[in-house]
């Protein structure tokens, strides 16, 4: 079999070059004097079926702004999944709030609503639902829980540009949604982020928090979390490519699901049962069954990579086991440290996370799904060959 050449990322050309030169030549490089950031906010919010958007320097600041605008304060508890990038939880700590890790569902790698209910206390003030890899979390159930208990629901949609849950795009399903435009993301400008919402008062608080309290008549301190015009112009050009790319990823993801499902010990994540109409596929995730293959996940991953398929073992260490969390190294955020539970407590709460992170979880980066369908089919062919020769792995 010939070596497989996968699409490179990012994909760019004349539109991106023209966008950057447009801003460069205008001399309006910052948001306060330009129009690119404002136009991008309108365009991306509309793409995600939301009324408002506030562009930020990165996805982390988007999360932090959302929490601050929701009134999250010192000692408040925020429910988070342990299977996520550290920024999700870091934003909570940097609001001096307390992250409470809750287990994931094995079929989505997202928060398990049943486990969320068990973790609620009088101090719970918000849930952050991460759409891991582009697979939407179970937003209907999480929304009902949040409404019943009177706290906020935040979507970390950093992986989920264009994902659709039960007929609606993610980002506007909770109180507020946050996206990342970091270099690896399906829509990117190197670094960047945005907060989207359908709630006008919340939008105004986010806007004020991002711009040193402007518009609040001195009621909000805020900071400078403004996106530059260069970032926004690049994103506007990239956004014109996103619908076609998203459709191709989703189509190829479905194809790969159908092919890998035929291989023993490989379990694609189900979509229909969990309400996923369109998966944004920042990551194509699947489960590996070590007991079926008879060899550890590491052997399988190494063999797939040796054959030219860039499979990764996902997040291999739960965040609650990172020293910064296990030892409460939270710096000046003392209320966060004081309320944080021990790693032993979190391990007991998160048996699925333990299994997925240490043995089962695998993923393939998004750019692979921009390949031709016949290349996608090669992934399954290689996995099938490895299955048949698994005794030598």
Buried (B, 14 or more C-beta within 10 A) or exposed (E): EEEBEBBEBBEBEEBBEEBBEBBEEBEBBEBEEBBBBBBBBEBBBEBBBBBBBBBBBBBBBBBBBBBBBBEBEBBBBBBBBBBBBBBBBBBBBBBBBBBBBBBBBBBBBBBBBEBBBEBBEEEBBBBBBBBBBBBBBBBEBBBEBBEEBEBBBBBBBBBBBBBBBEEBBBBBBBBBBBBBBBEBBBBBBEBBBBBBBBBEEBBBBBBBBBBBBEEBEEEBEBBEBBBBBBBBBBBBBBBEBBEEBBEBBBBBBBBBBEBBEEBEBBBBBEBEEBBBBBBBBBBBBBBBBBEBBEBBBEBBBBBBEEBBBBBBBBBEEBBBBBEBBBEBEBEEBEBBBEBBBEBEEBBEBBEBBBBBBBBBBBBBBBBBBBBEEEBBBBBBBBBBEBBEEBEEB
